Amino acid sequence: MQNNYLESCSIIKLSDILIVTLSGELTDQGILNMQDKLLQEIASTEAKGLLIDVSGIELIDSFIARALIRISKMAKYMDARTIIAGISPEIALTLVKMGFYWGKVSTEISVEHGIELLQKSKTKHNKHKL
């Protein structure tokens, strides 16, 4: 079943940004497998941005939330900025009730806003290199 989730999990490359859309029921093992696949994709594509769209999942428990933070941290070590997009009001409420804190992980209301932010940060990053 875990492999089936990975097969249905779409990863799209847009310029140097990877976009992954999560949908349906995400298991603990499924998120760990996805983590490994995403890190391999970042390495093989040399992506500078990772956008994780969670609008298609109904529940983010503490394990999945912590895994998303770990993915963000690992991606940062690989020089890729991560944005979590599409958190529903219900999930936001649940995370607050659990006392969950995203830390420095960036969030955006939609995939479109997330892509826009990653593109802007890429432009700023390139200017600093000059």
Summary of the structure (lengths in Angstrom):
residues: 130
radius of gyration: 14.2
end to end distance: 47.5
largest distance: 47.5
contacts: 387
relative contact order: 0.16
helix: 53%
strand: 22%
